[in-house]
Amino acid sequence: MNSRNEVVSHYGAGQQSHTTEESFTTEDILWAVGIWSVILTLSPVIVFYMLMVA
């Protein structure tokens, strides 16, 4: 029933990526910082677990 809205949302979804193709957005930087903080926080726990189990 909402075919017009679906088409508009489909074509509007990739519009931002074309304008900021060469630069990082704030959301990209926050996502990367969040992922690396989780990795760096859990890595000592994983190493300690592997040393205790092995």
mmCIF entry with sequence, helices, sheets and N, C-alpha, C, O atoms, coordinates in Angstrom:
data_MODEL
# 
_entry.id   MODEL 
# 
_entity.id                         1 
_entity.type                       polymer 
_entity.pdbx_number_of_molecules   1 
# 
_entity_poly.entity_id                      1 
_entity_poly.type                           'polypeptide(L)' 
_entity_poly.nstd_linkage                   no 
_entity_poly.nstd_monomer                   no 
_entity_poly.pdbx_seq_one_letter_code       MNSRNEVVSHYGAGQQSHTTEESFTTEDILWAVGIWSVILTLSPVIVFYMLMVA 
_entity_poly.pdbx_seq_one_letter_code_can   MNSRNEVVSHYGAGQQSHTTEESFTTEDILWAVGIWSVILTLSPVIVFYMLMVA 
_entity_poly.pdbx_strand_id                 A 
# 
loop_
_entity_poly_seq.entity_id 
_entity_poly_seq.num 
_entity_poly_seq.mon_id 
_entity_poly_seq.hetero 
1 1  MET n 
1 2  ASN n 
1 3  SER n 
1 4  ARG n 
1 5  ASN n 
1 6  GLU n 
1 7  VAL n 
1 8  VAL n 
1 9  SER n 
1 10 HIS n 
1 11 TYR n 
1 12 GLY n 
1 13 ALA n 
1 14 GLY n 
1 15 GLN n 
1 16 GLN n 
1 17 SER n 
1 18 HIS n 
1 19 THR n 
1 20 THR n 
1 21 GLU n 
1 22 GLU n 
1 23 SER n 
1 24 PHE n 
1 25 THR n 
1 26 THR n 
1 27 GLU n 
1 28 ASP n 
1 29 ILE n 
1 30 LEU n 
1 31 TRP n 
1 32 ALA n 
1 33 VAL n 
1 34 GLY n 
1 35 ILE n 
1 36 TRP n 
1 37 SER n 
1 38 VAL n 
1 39 ILE n 
1 40 LEU n 
1 41 THR n 
1 42 LEU n 
1 43 SER n 
1 44 PRO n 
1 45 VAL n 
1 46 ILE n 
1 47 VAL n 
1 48 PHE n 
1 49 TYR n 
1 50 MET n 
1 51 LEU n 
1 52 MET n 
1 53 VAL n 
1 54 ALA n 
# 
_struct_asym.id          A 
_struct_asym.entity_id   1 
# 
loop_
_struct_conf.conf_type_id 
_struct_conf.id 
_struct_conf.pdbx_PDB_helix_id 
_struct_conf.beg_label_comp_id 
_struct_conf.beg_label_asym_id 
_struct_conf.beg_label_seq_id 
_struct_conf.pdbx_beg_PDB_ins_code 
_struct_conf.end_label_comp_id 
_struct_conf.end_label_asym_id 
_struct_conf.end_label_seq_id 
_struct_conf.pdbx_end_PDB_ins_code 
_struct_conf.beg_auth_comp_id 
_struct_conf.beg_auth_asym_id 
_struct_conf.beg_auth_seq_id 
_struct_conf.end_auth_comp_id 
_struct_conf.end_auth_asym_id 
_struct_conf.end_auth_seq_id 
_struct_conf.pdbx_PDB_helix_class 
_struct_conf.details 
_struct_conf.pdbx_PDB_helix_length 
HELX_P HELX_P1 AA1 SER A 3  ? ALA A 13 ? SER A 3  ALA A 13 1 ? 11 
HELX_P HELX_P2 AA2 GLN A 15 ? THR A 19 ? GLN A 15 THR A 19 1 ? 5  
HELX_P HELX_P3 AA3 THR A 26 ? VAL A 53 ? THR A 26 VAL A 53 1 ? 28 
# 
_struct_conf_type.id          HELX_P 
_struct_conf_type.criteria    ? 
_struct_conf_type.reference   ? 
# 
loop_
_atom_site.group_PDB 
_atom_site.id 
_atom_site.type_symbol 
_atom_site.label_atom_id 
_atom_site.label_alt_id 
_atom_site.label_comp_id 
_atom_site.label_asym_id 
_atom_site.label_entity_id 
_atom_site.label_seq_id 
_atom_site.pdbx_PDB_ins_code 
_atom_site.Cartn_x 
_atom_site.Cartn_y 
_atom_site.Cartn_z 
_atom_site.occupancy 
_atom_site.B_iso_or_equiv 
_atom_site.pdbx_formal_charge 
_atom_site.auth_seq_id 
_atom_site.auth_comp_id 
_atom_site.auth_asym_id 
_atom_site.auth_atom_id 
_atom_site.pdbx_PDB_model_num 
ATOM 1   N N  . MET A 1 1  ? 0.819  -1.202  0.000  1.00 0.00 ? 1  MET A N  1 
ATOM 2   C CA . MET A 1 1  ? 0.000  0.000   0.000  1.00 0.00 ? 1  MET A CA 1 
ATOM 3   C C  . MET A 1 1  ? 0.867  1.274   0.000  1.00 0.00 ? 1  MET A C  1 
ATOM 4   O O  . MET A 1 1  ? 0.528  2.274   -0.632 1.00 0.00 ? 1  MET A O  1 
ATOM 5   N N  . ASN A 1 2  ? 1.998  1.205   0.729  1.00 0.00 ? 2  ASN A N  1 
ATOM 6   C CA . ASN A 1 2  ? 2.879  2.359   0.827  1.00 0.00 ? 2  ASN A CA 1 
ATOM 7   C C  . ASN A 1 2  ? 4.050  2.221   -0.141 1.00 0.00 ? 2  ASN A C  1 
ATOM 8   O O  . ASN A 1 2  ? 5.207  2.380   0.250  1.00 0.00 ? 2  ASN A O  1 
ATOM 9   N N  . SER A 1 3  ? 3.753  1.931   -1.383 1.00 0.00 ? 3  SER A N  1 
ATOM 10  C CA . SER A 1 3  ? 4.839  1.677   -2.335 1.00 0.00 ? 3  SER A CA 1 
ATOM 11  C C  . SER A 1 3  ? 5.644  2.947   -2.599 1.00 0.00 ? 3  SER A C  1 
ATOM 12  O O  . SER A 1 3  ? 6.847  2.869   -2.850 1.00 0.00 ? 3  SER A O  1 
ATOM 13  N N  . ARG A 1 4  ? 5.007  4.106   -2.547 1.00 0.00 ? 4  ARG A N  1 
ATOM 14  C CA . ARG A 1 4  ? 5.745  5.348   -2.795 1.00 0.00 ? 4  ARG A CA 1 
ATOM 15  C C  . ARG A 1 4  ? 6.745  5.616   -1.675 1.00 0.00 ? 4  ARG A C  1 
ATOM 16  O O  . ARG A 1 4  ? 7.872  6.036   -1.936 1.00 0.00 ? 4  ARG A O  1 
ATOM 17  N N  . ASN A 1 5  ? 6.336  5.372   -0.423 1.00 0.00 ? 5  ASN A N  1 
ATOM 18  C CA . ASN A 1 5  ? 7.237  5.586   0.691  1.00 0.00 ? 5  ASN A CA 1 
ATOM 19  C C  . ASN A 1 5  ? 8.397  4.597   0.653  1.00 0.00 ? 5  ASN A C  1 
ATOM 20  O O  . ASN A 1 5  ? 9.523  4.955   0.996  1.00 0.00 ? 5  ASN A O  1 
ATOM 21  N N  . GLU A 1 6  ? 8.135  3.352   0.237  1.00 0.00 ? 6  GLU A N  1 
ATOM 22  C CA . GLU A 1 6  ? 9.199  2.361   0.173  1.00 0.00 ? 6  GLU A CA 1 
ATOM 23  C C  . GLU A 1 6  ? 10.219 2.730   -0.899 1.00 0.00 ? 6  GLU A C  1 
ATOM 24  O O  . GLU A 1 6  ? 11.421 2.549   -0.702 1.00 0.00 ? 6  GLU A O  1 
ATOM 25  N N  . VAL A 1 7  ? 9.749  3.241   -2.022 1.00 0.00 ? 7  VAL A N  1 
ATOM 26  C CA . VAL A 1 7  ? 10.667 3.618   -3.096 1.00 0.00 ? 7  VAL A CA 1 
ATOM 27  C C  . VAL A 1 7  ? 11.509 4.806   -2.667 1.00 0.00 ? 7  VAL A C  1 
ATOM 28  O O  . VAL A 1 7  ? 12.711 4.840   -2.932 1.00 0.00 ? 7  VAL A O  1 
ATOM 29  N N  . VAL A 1 8  ? 10.897 5.779   -2.009 1.00 0.00 ? 8  VAL A N  1 
ATOM 30  C CA . VAL A 1 8  ? 11.630 6.961   -1.562 1.00 0.00 ? 8  VAL A CA 1 
ATOM 31  C C  . VAL A 1 8  ? 12.665 6.560   -0.517 1.00 0.00 ? 8  VAL A C  1 
ATOM 32  O O  . VAL A 1 8  ? 13.800 7.033   -0.565 1.00 0.00 ? 8  VAL A O  1 
ATOM 33  N N  . SER A 1 9  ? 12.294 5.695   0.427  1.00 0.00 ? 9  SER A N  1 
ATOM 34  C CA . SER A 1 9  ? 13.250 5.292   1.449  1.00 0.00 ? 9  SER A CA 1 
ATOM 35  C C  . SER A 1 9  ? 14.356 4.438   0.840  1.00 0.00 ? 9  SER A C  1 
ATOM 36  O O  . SER A 1 9  ? 15.497 4.475   1.299  1.00 0.00 ? 9  SER A O  1 
ATOM 37  N N  . HIS A 1 10 ? 14.020 3.673   -0.190 1.00 0.00 ? 10 HIS A N  1 
ATOM 38  C CA . HIS A 1 10 ? 15.040 2.838   -0.823 1.00 0.00 ? 10 HIS A CA 1 
ATOM 39  C C  . HIS A 1 10 ? 16.075 3.695   -1.541 1.00 0.00 ? 10 HIS A C  1 
ATOM 40  O O  . HIS A 1 10 ? 17.275 3.451   -1.416 1.00 0.00 ? 10 HIS A O  1 
ATOM 41  N N  . TYR A 1 11 ? 15.630 4.680   -2.278 1.00 0.00 ? 11 TYR A N  1 
ATOM 42  C CA . TYR A 1 11 ? 16.575 5.513   -3.008 1.00 0.00 ? 11 TYR A CA 1 
ATOM 43  C C  . TYR A 1 11 ? 17.257 6.538   -2.103 1.00 0.00 ? 11 TYR A C  1 
ATOM 44  O O  . TYR A 1 11 ? 18.360 6.987   -2.414 1.00 0.00 ? 11 TYR A O  1 
ATOM 45  N N  . GLY A 1 12 ? 16.638 6.910   -1.014 1.00 0.00 ? 12 GLY A N  1 
ATOM 46  C CA . GLY A 1 12 ? 17.239 7.874   -0.111 1.00 0.00 ? 12 GLY A CA 1 
ATOM 47  C C  . GLY A 1 12 ? 18.214 7.234   0.871  1.00 0.00 ? 12 GLY A C  1 
ATOM 48  O O  . GLY A 1 12 ? 18.938 7.938   1.575  1.00 0.00 ? 12 GLY A O  1 
ATOM 49  N N  . ALA A 1 13 ? 18.236 5.899   0.922  1.00 0.00 ? 13 ALA A N  1 
ATOM 50  C CA . ALA A 1 13 ? 19.077 5.227   1.908  1.00 0.00 ? 13 ALA A CA 1 
ATOM 51  C C  . ALA A 1 13 ? 20.554 5.405   1.596  1.00 0.00 ? 13 ALA A C  1 
ATOM 52  O O  . ALA A 1 13 ? 21.349 5.616   2.512  1.00 0.00 ? 13 ALA A O  1 
ATOM 53  N N  . GLY A 1 14 ? 20.942 5.325   0.336  1.00 0.00 ? 14 GLY A N  1 
ATOM 54  C CA . GLY A 1 14 ? 22.348 5.409   -0.008 1.00 0.00 ? 14 GLY A CA 1 
ATOM 55  C C  . GLY A 1 14 ? 22.814 6.795   -0.373 1.00 0.00 ? 14 GLY A C  1 
ATOM 56  O O  . GLY A 1 14 ? 23.936 6.973   -0.845 1.00 0.00 ? 14 GLY A O  1 
ATOM 57  N N  . GLN A 1 15 ? 21.964 7.778   -0.158 1.00 0.00 ? 15 GLN A N  1 
ATOM 58  C CA . GLN A 1 15 ? 22.323 9.127   -0.603 1.00 0.00 ? 15 GLN A CA 1 
ATOM 59  C C  . GLN A 1 15 ? 23.437 9.725   0.241  1.00 0.00 ? 15 GLN A C  1 
ATOM 60  O O  . GLN A 1 15 ? 24.305 10.422  -0.286 1.00 0.00 ? 15 GLN A O  1 
ATOM 61  N N  . GLN A 1 16 ? 23.425 9.467   1.529  1.00 0.00 ? 16 GLN A N  1 
ATOM 62  C CA . GLN A 1 16 ? 24.432 10.064  2.407  1.00 0.00 ? 16 GLN A CA 1 
ATOM 63  C C  . GLN A 1 16 ? 25.817 9.470   2.135  1.00 0.00 ? 16 GLN A C  1 
ATOM 64  O O  . GLN A 1 16 ? 26.823 10.172  2.237  1.00 0.00 ? 16 GLN A O  1 
ATOM 65  N N  . SER A 1 17 ? 25.871 8.179   1.790  1.00 0.00 ? 17 SER A N  1 
ATOM 66  C CA . SER A 1 17 ? 27.172 7.558   1.585  1.00 0.00 ? 17 SER A CA 1 
ATOM 67  C C  . SER A 1 17 ? 27.857 8.120   0.344  1.00 0.00 ? 17 SER A C  1 
ATOM 68  O O  . SER A 1 17 ? 29.086 8.119   0.274  1.00 0.00 ? 17 SER A O  1 
ATOM 69  N N  . HIS A 1 18 ? 27.096 8.599   -0.635 1.00 0.00 ? 18 HIS A N  1 
ATOM 70  C CA . HIS A 1 18 ? 27.721 9.166   -1.820 1.00 0.00 ? 18 HIS A CA 1 
ATOM 71  C C  . HIS A 1 18 ? 28.306 10.546  -1.539 1.00 0.00 ? 18 HIS A C  1 
ATOM 72  O O  . HIS A 1 18 ? 29.325 10.916  -2.123 1.00 0.00 ? 18 HIS A O  1 
ATOM 73  N N  . THR A 1 19 ? 27.675 11.306  -0.655 1.00 0.00 ? 19 THR A N  1 
ATOM 74  C CA . THR A 1 19 ? 28.177 12.649  -0.380 1.00 0.00 ? 19 THR A CA 1 
ATOM 75  C C  . THR A 1 19 ? 29.403 12.607  0.523  1.00 0.00 ? 19 THR A C  1 
ATOM 76  O O  . THR A 1 19 ? 30.289 13.450  0.389  1.00 0.00 ? 19 THR A O  1 
ATOM 77  N N  . THR A 1 20 ? 29.474 11.642  1.442  1.00 0.00 ? 20 THR A N  1 
ATOM 78  C CA . THR A 1 20 ? 30.600 11.558  2.372  1.00 0.00 ? 20 THR A CA 1 
ATOM 79  C C  . THR A 1 20 ? 31.429 10.320  2.053  1.00 0.00 ? 20 THR A C  1 
ATOM 80  O O  . THR A 1 20 ? 31.774 9.551   2.950  1.00 0.00 ? 20 THR A O  1 
ATOM 81  N N  . GLU A 1 21 ? 31.744 10.129  0.794  1.00 0.00 ? 21 GLU A N  1 
ATOM 82  C CA . GLU A 1 21 ? 32.435 8.912   0.391  1.00 0.00 ? 21 GLU A CA 1 
ATOM 83  C C  . GLU A 1 21 ? 33.887 8.908   0.850  1.00 0.00 ? 21 GLU A C  1 
ATOM 84  O O  . GLU A 1 21 ? 34.424 7.843   1.153  1.00 0.00 ? 21 GLU A O  1 
ATOM 85  N N  . GLU A 1 22 ? 34.533 10.062  0.910  1.00 0.00 ? 22 GLU A N  1 
ATOM 86  C CA . GLU A 1 22 ? 35.956 10.121  1.184  1.00 0.00 ? 22 GLU A CA 1 
ATOM 87  C C  . GLU A 1 22 ? 36.267 10.481  2.640  1.00 0.00 ? 22 GLU A C  1 
ATOM 88  O O  . GLU A 1 22 ? 37.426 10.407  3.048  1.00 0.00 ? 22 GLU A O  1 
ATOM 89  N N  . SER A 1 23 ? 35.274 10.865  3.422  1.00 0.00 ? 23 SER A N  1 
ATOM 90  C CA . SER A 1 23 ? 35.550 11.316  4.785  1.00 0.00 ? 23 SER A CA 1 
ATOM 91  C C  . SER A 1 23 ? 34.778 10.465  5.784  1.00 0.00 ? 23 SER A C  1 
ATOM 92  O O  . SER A 1 23 ? 33.749 9.869   5.466  1.00 0.00 ? 23 SER A O  1 
ATOM 93  N N  . PHE A 1 24 ? 35.308 10.430  6.998  1.00 0.00 ? 24 PHE A N  1 
ATOM 94  C CA . PHE A 1 24 ? 34.656 9.692   8.070  1.00 0.00 ? 24 PHE A CA 1 
ATOM 95  C C  . PHE A 1 24 ? 33.672 10.606  8.790  1.00 0.00 ? 24 PHE A C  1 
ATOM 96  O O  . PHE A 1 24 ? 33.963 11.776  9.039  1.00 0.00 ? 24 PHE A O  1 
ATOM 97  N N  . THR A 1 25 ? 32.514 10.064  9.117  1.00 0.00 ? 25 THR A N  1 
ATOM 98  C CA . THR A 1 25 ? 31.535 10.825  9.880  1.00 0.00 ? 25 THR A CA 1 
ATOM 99  C C  . THR A 1 25 ? 31.802 10.614  11.371 1.00 0.00 ? 25 THR A C  1 
ATOM 100 O O  . THR A 1 25 ? 32.591 9.753   11.760 1.00 0.00 ? 25 THR A O  1 
ATOM 101 N N  . THR A 1 26 ? 31.144 11.399  12.175 1.00 0.00 ? 26 THR A N  1 
ATOM 102 C CA . THR A 1 26 ? 31.276 11.249  13.627 1.00 0.00 ? 26 THR A CA 1 
ATOM 103 C C  . THR A 1 26 ? 30.765 9.884   14.075 1.00 0.00 ? 26 THR A C  1 
ATOM 104 O O  . THR A 1 26 ? 31.316 9.278   14.995 1.00 0.00 ? 26 THR A O  1 
ATOM 105 N N  . GLU A 1 27 ? 29.707 9.403   13.420 1.00 0.00 ? 27 GLU A N  1 
ATOM 106 C CA . GLU A 1 27 ? 29.162 8.093   13.768 1.00 0.00 ? 27 GLU A CA 1 
ATOM 107 C C  . GLU A 1 27 ? 30.166 6.983   13.474 1.00 0.00 ? 27 GLU A C  1 
ATOM 108 O O  . GLU A 1 27 ? 30.274 6.028   14.244 1.00 0.00 ? 27 GLU A O  1 
ATOM 109 N N  . ASP A 1 28 ? 30.901 7.099   12.369 1.00 0.00 ? 28 ASP A N  1 
ATOM 110 C CA . ASP A 1 28 ? 31.918 6.098   12.043 1.00 0.00 ? 28 ASP A CA 1 
ATOM 111 C C  . ASP A 1 28 ? 33.021 6.077   13.090 1.00 0.00 ? 28 ASP A C  1 
ATOM 112 O O  . ASP A 1 28 ? 33.472 5.010   13.506 1.00 0.00 ? 28 ASP A O  1 
ATOM 113 N N  . ILE A 1 29 ? 33.453 7.258   13.514 1.00 0.00 ? 29 ILE A N  1 
ATOM 114 C CA . ILE A 1 29 ? 34.536 7.341   14.494 1.00 0.00 ? 29 ILE A CA 1 
ATOM 115 C C  . ILE A 1 29 ? 34.078 6.797   15.844 1.00 0.00 ? 29 ILE A C  1 
ATOM 116 O O  . ILE A 1 29 ? 34.825 6.073   16.503 1.00 0.00 ? 29 ILE A O  1 
ATOM 117 N N  . LEU A 1 30 ? 32.862 7.137   16.261 1.00 0.00 ? 30 LEU A N  1 
ATOM 118 C CA . LEU A 1 30 ? 32.352 6.621   17.531 1.00 0.00 ? 30 LEU A CA 1 
ATOM 119 C C  . LEU A 1 30 ? 32.184 5.110   17.486 1.00 0.00 ? 30 LEU A C  1 
ATOM 120 O O  . LEU A 1 30 ? 32.453 4.428   18.475 1.00 0.00 ? 30 LEU A O  1 
ATOM 121 N N  . TRP A 1 31 ? 31.737 4.574   16.339 1.00 0.00 ? 31 TRP A N  1 
ATOM 122 C CA . TRP A 1 31 ? 31.575 3.133   16.194 1.00 0.00 ? 31 TRP A CA 1 
ATOM 123 C C  . TRP A 1 31 ? 32.933 2.445   16.304 1.00 0.00 ? 31 TRP A C  1 
ATOM 124 O O  . TRP A 1 31 ? 33.056 1.427   16.985 1.00 0.00 ? 31 TRP A O  1 
ATOM 125 N N  . ALA A 1 32 ? 33.952 2.989   15.643 1.00 0.00 ? 32 ALA A N  1 
ATOM 126 C CA . ALA A 1 32 ? 35.278 2.384   15.684 1.00 0.00 ? 32 ALA A CA 1 
ATOM 127 C C  . ALA A 1 32 ? 35.872 2.452   17.091 1.00 0.00 ? 32 ALA A C  1 
ATOM 128 O O  . ALA A 1 32 ? 36.479 1.487   17.555 1.00 0.00 ? 32 ALA A O  1 
ATOM 129 N N  . VAL A 1 33 ? 35.701 3.581   17.766 1.00 0.00 ? 33 VAL A N  1 
ATOM 130 C CA . VAL A 1 33 ? 36.214 3.717   19.127 1.00 0.00 ? 33 VAL A CA 1 
ATOM 131 C C  . VAL A 1 33 ? 35.505 2.742   20.060 1.00 0.00 ? 33 VAL A C  1 
ATOM 132 O O  . VAL A 1 33 ? 36.133 2.153   20.940 1.00 0.00 ? 33 VAL A O  1 
ATOM 133 N N  . GLY A 1 34 ? 34.213 2.571   19.873 1.00 0.00 ? 34 GLY A N  1 
ATOM 134 C CA . GLY A 1 34 ? 33.465 1.625   20.706 1.00 0.00 ? 34 GLY A CA 1 
ATOM 135 C C  . GLY A 1 34 ? 33.917 0.191   20.497 1.00 0.00 ? 34 GLY A C  1 
ATOM 136 O O  . GLY A 1 34 ? 34.076 -0.561  21.458 1.00 0.00 ? 34 GLY A O  1 
ATOM 137 N N  . ILE A 1 35 ? 34.122 -0.190  19.245 1.00 0.00 ? 35 ILE A N  1 
ATOM 138 C CA . ILE A 1 35 ? 34.568 -1.553  18.952 1.00 0.00 ? 35 ILE A CA 1 
ATOM 139 C C  . ILE A 1 35 ? 35.958 -1.803  19.526 1.00 0.00 ? 35 ILE A C  1 
ATOM 140 O O  . ILE A 1 35 ? 36.204 -2.848  20.127 1.00 0.00 ? 35 ILE A O  1 
ATOM 141 N N  . TRP A 1 36 ? 36.872 -0.843  19.341 1.00 0.00 ? 36 TRP A N  1 
ATOM 142 C CA . TRP A 1 36 ? 38.235 -1.034  19.844 1.00 0.00 ? 36 TRP A CA 1 
ATOM 143 C C  . TRP A 1 36 ? 38.273 -1.023  21.364 1.00 0.00 ? 36 TRP A C  1 
ATOM 144 O O  . TRP A 1 36 ? 39.088 -1.722  21.965 1.00 0.00 ? 36 TRP A O  1 
ATOM 145 N N  . SER A 1 37 ? 37.402 -0.239  21.996 1.00 0.00 ? 37 SER A N  1 
ATOM 146 C CA . SER A 1 37 ? 37.392 -0.241  23.461 1.00 0.00 ? 37 SER A CA 1 
ATOM 147 C C  . SER A 1 37 ? 36.917 -1.587  23.998 1.00 0.00 ? 37 SER A C  1 
ATOM 148 O O  . SER A 1 37 ? 37.429 -2.070  25.008 1.00 0.00 ? 37 SER A O  1 
ATOM 149 N N  . VAL A 1 38 ? 35.941 -2.192  23.326 1.00 0.00 ? 38 VAL A N  1 
ATOM 150 C CA . VAL A 1 38 ? 35.483 -3.517  23.743 1.00 0.00 ? 38 VAL A CA 1 
ATOM 151 C C  . VAL A 1 38 ? 36.590 -4.544  23.532 1.00 0.00 ? 38 VAL A C  1 
ATOM 152 O O  . VAL A 1 38 ? 36.826 -5.386  24.399 1.00 0.00 ? 38 VAL A O  1 
ATOM 153 N N  . ILE A 1 39 ? 37.271 -4.485  22.392 1.00 0.00 ? 39 ILE A N  1 
ATOM 154 C CA . ILE A 1 39 ? 38.338 -5.446  22.108 1.00 0.00 ? 39 ILE A CA 1 
ATOM 155 C C  . ILE A 1 39 ? 39.477 -5.302  23.117 1.00 0.00 ? 39 ILE A C  1 
ATOM 156 O O  . ILE A 1 39 ? 39.963 -6.297  23.654 1.00 0.00 ? 39 ILE A O  1 
ATOM 157 N N  . LEU A 1 40 ? 39.897 -4.070  23.372 1.00 0.00 ? 40 LEU A N  1 
ATOM 158 C CA . LEU A 1 40 ? 41.018 -3.869  24.290 1.00 0.00 ? 40 LEU A CA 1 
ATOM 159 C C  . LEU A 1 40 ? 40.651 -4.147  25.739 1.00 0.00 ? 40 LEU A C  1 
ATOM 160 O O  . LEU A 1 40 ? 41.511 -4.497  26.546 1.00 0.00 ? 40 LEU A O  1 
ATOM 161 N N  . THR A 1 41 ? 39.373 -3.992  26.068 1.00 0.00 ? 41 THR A N  1 
ATOM 162 C CA . THR A 1 41 ? 38.945 -4.291  27.437 1.00 0.00 ? 41 THR A CA 1 
ATOM 163 C C  . THR A 1 41 ? 38.862 -5.797  27.666 1.00 0.00 ? 41 THR A C  1 
ATOM 164 O O  . THR A 1 41 ? 39.214 -6.276  28.744 1.00 0.00 ? 41 THR A O  1 
ATOM 165 N N  . LEU A 1 42 ? 38.404 -6.542  26.677 1.00 0.00 ? 42 LEU A N  1 
ATOM 166 C CA . LEU A 1 42 ? 38.211 -7.977  26.863 1.00 0.00 ? 42 LEU A CA 1 
ATOM 167 C C  . LEU A 1 42 ? 39.456 -8.798  26.571 1.00 0.00 ? 42 LEU A C  1 
ATOM 168 O O  . LEU A 1 42 ? 39.526 -9.954  26.989 1.00 0.00 ? 42 LEU A O  1 
ATOM 169 N N  . SER A 1 43 ? 40.430 -8.254  25.878 1.00 0.00 ? 43 SER A N  1 
ATOM 170 C CA . SER A 1 43 ? 41.594 -9.064  25.522 1.00 0.00 ? 43 SER A CA 1 
ATOM 171 C C  . SER A 1 43 ? 42.378 -9.560  26.741 1.00 0.00 ? 43 SER A C  1 
ATOM 172 O O  . SER A 1 43 ? 42.790 -10.720 26.730 1.00 0.00 ? 43 SER A O  1 
ATOM 173 N N  . PRO A 1 44 ? 42.614 -8.763  27.793 1.00 0.00 ? 44 PRO A N  1 
ATOM 174 C CA . PRO A 1 44 ? 43.300 -9.339  28.966 1.00 0.00 ? 44 PRO A CA 1 
ATOM 175 C C  . PRO A 1 44 ? 42.481 -10.428 29.642 1.00 0.00 ? 44 PRO A C  1 
ATOM 176 O O  . PRO A 1 44 ? 43.042 -11.387 30.173 1.00 0.00 ? 44 PRO A O  1 
ATOM 177 N N  . VAL A 1 45 ? 41.169 -10.290 29.628 1.00 0.00 ? 45 VAL A N  1 
ATOM 178 C CA . VAL A 1 45 ? 40.312 -11.315 30.234 1.00 0.00 ? 45 VAL A CA 1 
ATOM 179 C C  . VAL A 1 45 ? 40.425 -12.615 29.453 1.00 0.00 ? 45 VAL A C  1 
ATOM 180 O O  . VAL A 1 45 ? 40.506 -13.691 30.045 1.00 0.00 ? 45 VAL A O  1 
ATOM 181 N N  . ILE A 1 46 ? 40.430 -12.522 28.137 1.00 0.00 ? 46 ILE A N  1 
ATOM 182 C CA . ILE A 1 46 ? 40.530 -13.716 27.307 1.00 0.00 ? 46 ILE A CA 1 
ATOM 183 C C  . ILE A 1 46 ? 41.901 -14.366 27.461 1.00 0.00 ? 46 ILE A C  1 
ATOM 184 O O  . ILE A 1 46 ? 42.000 -15.590 27.548 1.00 0.00 ? 46 ILE A O  1 
ATOM 185 N N  . VAL A 1 47 ? 42.963 -13.552 27.496 1.00 0.00 ? 47 VAL A N  1 
ATOM 186 C CA . VAL A 1 47 ? 44.317 -14.109 27.678 1.00 0.00 ? 47 VAL A CA 1 
ATOM 187 C C  . VAL A 1 47 ? 44.425 -14.787 29.039 1.00 0.00 ? 47 VAL A C  1 
ATOM 188 O O  . VAL A 1 47 ? 44.984 -15.880 29.131 1.00 0.00 ? 47 VAL A O  1 
ATOM 189 N N  . PHE A 1 48 ? 43.911 -14.173 30.086 1.00 0.00 ? 48 PHE A N  1 
ATOM 190 C CA . PHE A 1 48 ? 43.959 -14.775 31.413 1.00 0.00 ? 48 PHE A CA 1 
ATOM 191 C C  . PHE A 1 48 ? 43.171 -16.086 31.459 1.00 0.00 ? 48 PHE A C  1 
ATOM 192 O O  . PHE A 1 48 ? 43.613 -17.055 32.075 1.00 0.00 ? 48 PHE A O  1 
ATOM 193 N N  . TYR A 1 49 ? 42.023 -16.116 30.817 1.00 0.00 ? 49 TYR A N  1 
ATOM 194 C CA . TYR A 1 49 ? 41.210 -17.334 30.762 1.00 0.00 ? 49 TYR A CA 1 
ATOM 195 C C  . TYR A 1 49 ? 41.951 -18.448 30.027 1.00 0.00 ? 49 TYR A C  1 
ATOM 196 O O  . TYR A 1 49 ? 41.956 -19.597 30.468 1.00 0.00 ? 49 TYR A O  1 
ATOM 197 N N  . MET A 1 50 ? 42.581 -18.096 28.897 1.00 0.00 ? 50 MET A N  1 
ATOM 198 C CA . MET A 1 50 ? 43.306 -19.111 28.128 1.00 0.00 ? 50 MET A CA 1 
ATOM 199 C C  . MET A 1 50 ? 44.497 -19.644 28.933 1.00 0.00 ? 50 MET A C  1 
ATOM 200 O O  . MET A 1 50 ? 44.803 -20.835 28.865 1.00 0.00 ? 50 MET A O  1 
ATOM 201 N N  . LEU A 1 51 ? 45.174 -18.770 29.698 1.00 0.00 ? 51 LEU A N  1 
ATOM 202 C CA . LEU A 1 51 ? 46.294 -19.236 30.505 1.00 0.00 ? 51 LEU A CA 1 
ATOM 203 C C  . LEU A 1 51 ? 45.841 -20.142 31.645 1.00 0.00 ? 51 LEU A C  1 
ATOM 204 O O  . LEU A 1 51 ? 46.538 -21.092 32.001 1.00 0.00 ? 51 LEU A O  1 
ATOM 205 N N  . MET A 1 52 ? 44.675 -19.848 32.216 1.00 0.00 ? 52 MET A N  1 
ATOM 206 C CA . MET A 1 52 ? 44.190 -20.661 33.320 1.00 0.00 ? 52 MET A CA 1 
ATOM 207 C C  . MET A 1 52 ? 43.661 -22.009 32.838 1.00 0.00 ? 52 MET A C  1 
ATOM 208 O O  . MET A 1 52 ? 43.805 -23.013 33.536 1.00 0.00 ? 52 MET A O  1 
ATOM 209 N N  . VAL A 1 53 ? 43.063 -22.044 31.673 1.00 0.00 ? 53 VAL A N  1 
ATOM 210 C CA . VAL A 1 53 ? 42.467 -23.287 31.174 1.00 0.00 ? 53 VAL A CA 1 
ATOM 211 C C  . VAL A 1 53 ? 43.536 -24.186 30.557 1.00 0.00 ? 53 VAL A C  1 
ATOM 212 O O  . VAL A 1 53 ? 43.511 -25.401 30.750 1.00 0.00 ? 53 VAL A O  1 
ATOM 213 N N  . ALA A 1 54 ? 44.472 -23.598 29.820 1.00 0.00 ? 54 ALA A N  1 
ATOM 214 C CA . ALA A 1 54 ? 45.459 -24.414 29.096 1.00 0.00 ? 54 ALA A CA 1 
ATOM 215 C C  . ALA A 1 54 ? 46.474 -25.047 30.032 1.00 0.00 ? 54 ALA A C  1 
ATOM 216 O O  . ALA A 1 54 ? 47.369 -25.762 29.579 1.00 0.00 ? 54 ALA A O  1 
# 
